[in-house]
Amino acid sequence: MKKIFALITLCFSSTYLSAEQPKDWQLGFQKAASKGMEDIVLFHDYMLLPIITAITAFVLFLVIYACIRFRASRNPEASQTSHNTVIEILWTLVPCLILIFMAVPSFKVLYSQDRIPPADVTIKAIGYQWYWGYEYPDENIIFESYMIEEKDLKPGQPRLLAVDNEIFVPVNKVVKVLITANDVLHAWALPSFGVKRDAVPGRINETWFKADRLGTFYGQCSELCGIKHAFMPITVNVVSQEEYDMWLKEAKVKFAKEQTQENLKIVKKNLKGSIN
């Protein structure tokens, strides 16, 4: 059984060639791997950036103009003007019009993220101090995902991002993620999918993504959650449906829910006995 699982892992190792992770001196977003992230990038690049650039240039012009036109050497007697009705109306009305202009595409992106289509795969992500636990409720699978220490990294595994048990999902399928926490606030975030949701104890938040290409994608906890906040990475392998079915078959044996829960009971029992 171990040999079969190792063979499957070897087959999937090619996905590391297209791994998505932060790059040195990177300024922009990671390459989008879902329609949701593409919408975010388009909104940022073709809506926000031009408006922000224009506003910044205009304000800079006003500052430079005011410094030159109204300097003390040119105006020995200071102006006594207290207000200008036209200007006050303009600097109130123009920002309102800009916000209204931005509202339509902004709400469209937000609505597409909150409206979850019928899911092909459902995953439950649980934040712990300081690691992630995952369940595939429809498949009776449960496992925990810990960051691989630097000394144990294998070639191709990125520091602070690689984990021992990775998530596998099929490409071009809707994946719904149920997110909660066991202790404090966490946040489940994957930049390439445009996904980020808080993990709140006692509450379940939902998000979704539909990966449109194969690869290995990395994320991290994005909520300050304690001393090891920086050591809660997320790794998602997007594979073909055939590869996903093979992984699912093995995972049902390796990560069987009843078996995992029984192992936890044994560990707790041993700890209790050692304390006594």
C-alpha positions in Angstrom: 0.0 0.0 0.0 2.8 2.4 0.9 4.5 1.7 -2.5 1.3 2.5 -4.3 0.9 5.8 -2.5 4.6 6.6 -3.1 4.0 5.9 -6.8 1.0 8.2 -6.9 3.0 10.9 -5.1 5.8 10.6 -7.7 3.2 11.0 -10.5 2.0 14.2 -8.9 5.5 15.6 -8.4 5.4 17.1 -11.8 2.9 19.6 -10.5 5.7 21.2 -8.5 7.1 22.5 -11.9 4.2 24.9 -12.0 4.1 25.8 -8.4 2.7 29.2 -7.6 4.4 31.0 -4.7 5.8 34.5 -3.9 8.8 35.5 -6.0 11.7 37.7 -5.0 11.1 41.4 -5.7 7.5 40.6 -6.8 5.4 43.7 -7.0 2.1 42.5 -8.5 -0.3 39.6 -7.7 0.5 36.0 -8.2 -0.6 34.6 -11.5 -4.3 34.0 -11.4 -5.5 30.4 -11.4 -9.3 31.0 -11.1 -11.9 33.2 -12.7 -12.4 34.9 -9.3 -8.8 36.0 -9.1 -8.8 37.1 -12.8 -11.7 39.4 -11.9 -9.8 40.8 -9.0 -6.7 41.5 -11.1 -8.7 43.1 -13.9 -10.5 45.3 -11.4 -7.2 46.3 -9.7 -5.2 46.9 -12.9 -7.8 48.6 -15.1 -10.0 50.3 -12.6 -8.2 51.1 -9.3 -4.7 51.8 -10.6 -5.7 54.4 -13.3 -8.0 56.2 -10.8 -5.4 56.1 -8.0 -2.6 57.3 -10.4 -4.8 60.2 -11.6 -5.7 61.3 -8.1 -2.1 61.1 -6.9 -0.9 63.1 -9.9 -3.6 65.7 -9.4 -2.9 66.1 -5.7 0.8 66.4 -6.4 0.1 69.1 -8.9 -2.0 71.0 -6.4 0.7 70.8 -3.7 3.4 72.0 -6.1 1.2 74.7 -7.5 0.3 76.0 -4.0 3.9 76.0 -2.9 4.9 78.1 -5.9 1.9 80.3 -6.4 1.2 81.1 -2.7 4.8 81.3 -1.3 5.5 84.0 1.2 7.9 85.9 -1.0 5.3 86.3 -3.7 2.4 87.0 -1.3 3.7 89.3 1.5 0.1 89.8 2.6 -1.6 86.6 3.3 -5.0 86.0 1.7 -8.0 86.5 4.0 -10.3 84.1 2.1 -12.0 81.7 4.6 -13.9 79.5 2.2 -15.0 79.0 -1.4 -18.4 77.6 -2.0 -17.7 76.3 -5.5 -14.5 74.5 -4.5 -16.2 73.0 -1.4 -19.0 71.6 -3.5 -16.6 70.2 -6.1 -14.3 68.4 -3.6 -17.4 66.8 -2.0 -19.2 65.9 -5.3 -16.3 64.6 -7.4 -15.1 62.0 -4.8 -18.8 60.8 -4.6 -19.0 60.4 -8.3 -15.7 58.5 -8.4 -17.0 56.1 -5.8 -20.3 55.6 -7.6 -18.3 54.9 -10.8 -16.2 52.3 -9.0 -19.2 50.7 -7.2 -20.6 48.7 -10.1 -17.6 46.6 -11.0 -16.7 46.4 -7.3 -20.0 44.9 -6.3 -20.0 42.6 -9.3 -16.7 41.1 -8.1 -17.9 40.8 -4.5 -21.1 39.2 -5.5 -19.3 36.6 -7.6 -17.2 35.6 -4.6 -20.1 35.3 -2.2 -22.5 33.4 -4.5 -21.3 29.8 -4.3 -22.3 27.6 -7.2 -23.2 23.9 -6.7 -20.1 22.3 -5.3 -18.3 19.3 -6.9 -16.0 18.9 -3.9 -16.5 20.1 -0.3 -13.5 20.6 2.1 -13.7 21.7 5.7 -10.6 23.7 6.9 -10.1 24.0 10.6 -7.5 26.4 12.1 -5.5 25.3 15.1 -2.6 26.8 17.0 -0.6 26.4 14.8 -1.5 24.1 11.9 -4.5 23.3 9.7 -6.9 20.4 9.9 -8.9 19.2 6.9 -12.0 17.1 6.3 -13.6 15.9 3.1 -17.1 15.4 4.6 -18.5 13.6 1.6 -15.6 11.2 1.5 -15.2 10.4 5.2 -11.6 11.7 5.1 -9.9 13.7 7.9 -6.2 14.7 8.3 -3.9 17.4 9.7 -1.5 19.5 7.8 1.8 20.6 9.4 4.5 22.8 8.0 7.7 20.8 7.0 10.7 22.0 9.0 13.5 23.5 7.0 15.9 20.7 7.9 13.4 18.1 6.4 12.7 19.9 3.2 13.1 17.9 -0.1 14.3 19.4 -3.4 11.5 21.6 -4.9 9.7 22.2 -1.6 9.6 25.9 -0.6 10.6 27.0 2.8 7.8 28.0 5.1 5.2 26.9 2.6 5.5 23.1 2.2 3.4 20.8 4.3 3.4 17.1 5.1 -0.3 16.4 4.1 -1.5 18.5 1.1 -4.9 19.2 -0.2 -5.8 17.6 -3.6 -8.6 19.0 -5.8 -9.6 18.3 -9.4 -9.1 20.9 -12.1 -12.1 22.8 -13.5 -14.3 21.7 -10.6 -16.1 23.9 -8.1 -14.6 23.5 -4.6 -16.5 24.8 -1.6 -14.4 25.4 1.5 -16.0 25.5 4.9 -13.7 27.4 7.3 -13.7 27.5 11.1 -11.2 27.5 14.0 -10.7 25.6 17.1 -9.1 28.1 19.4 -8.4 31.7 18.1 -9.0 33.6 14.9 -7.2 32.4 11.8 -7.7 33.1 8.1 -7.5 30.7 5.2 -6.0 32.4 2.2 -4.8 31.4 -1.3 -3.7 34.3 -3.4 -3.7 32.5 -6.8 -7.4 31.6 -6.3 -8.4 35.0 -4.9 -9.6 33.4 -1.7 -9.4 34.7 1.8 -11.8 34.0 4.7 -11.5 34.3 8.4 -11.6 31.2 10.5 -13.7 32.0 13.6 -14.2 29.6 16.6 -17.8 28.5 16.8 -18.7 29.8 13.4 -18.4 28.4 9.8 -17.6 30.7 7.0 -17.8 29.7 3.3 -15.8 30.4 0.2 -15.1 28.7 -3.1 -12.8 28.5 -6.1 -12.6 26.7 -9.4 -9.0 26.2 -10.4 -8.6 26.4 -14.2 -5.1 25.0 -14.5 -2.9 22.2 -13.0 -0.3 23.0 -10.4 0.7 23.4 -6.8 -0.5 26.5 -5.1 0.5 27.9 -1.8 -1.1 30.2 0.8 -0.8 31.0 4.5 -2.8 32.0 7.5 -3.5 35.7 7.1 -4.8 36.5 10.6 -2.4 37.2 13.5 -3.0 34.2 15.6 -0.1 33.9 18.0 3.6 33.1 18.2 3.6 30.6 15.3 1.3 32.6 13.0 4.0 32.5 10.2 4.2 28.7 10.3 0.7 27.8 9.1 1.1 27.3 5.4 -1.6 26.0 3.0 -0.7 23.7 0.0 -3.3 22.8 -2.7 -2.5 20.4 -5.5 -4.7 20.9 -8.5 -4.7 17.6 -10.5 -6.7 15.9 -13.3 -9.9 14.1 -12.4 -8.1 10.7 -12.9 -5.3 11.7 -10.6 -7.8 13.0 -8.0 -9.7 9.8 -8.1 -6.5 7.8 -7.5 -5.5 10.1 -4.6 -9.0 9.8 -3.1 -8.9 6.0 -3.2 -5.6 6.0 -1.2 -6.7 8.8 1.1 -9.8 6.9 2.2 -7.5 4.3 3.5 -4.7 6.5 4.9 -7.0 9.2 6.3 -10.1 7.3 7.2 -12.1 9.5 9.6 -12.9 6.7 12.1 -9.2 5.6 12.2 -7.9 9.1 12.7 -10.4 9.8 15.5 -9.4 6.5 17.1 -5.7 7.4 16.9 -6.5 10.7 18.6 -8.3 9.0 21.4 -5.3 6.7 22.0 -2.9 9.6 22.1 -5.1 11.5 24.6 -5.4 8.4 26.7 -1.6 7.9 26.7 -1.1 11.5 27.7 -3.6 11.3 30.5 -1.9 8.1 31.8 1.5 9.7 31.7 0.3 12.8 33.6 -1.3 10.6 36.3 
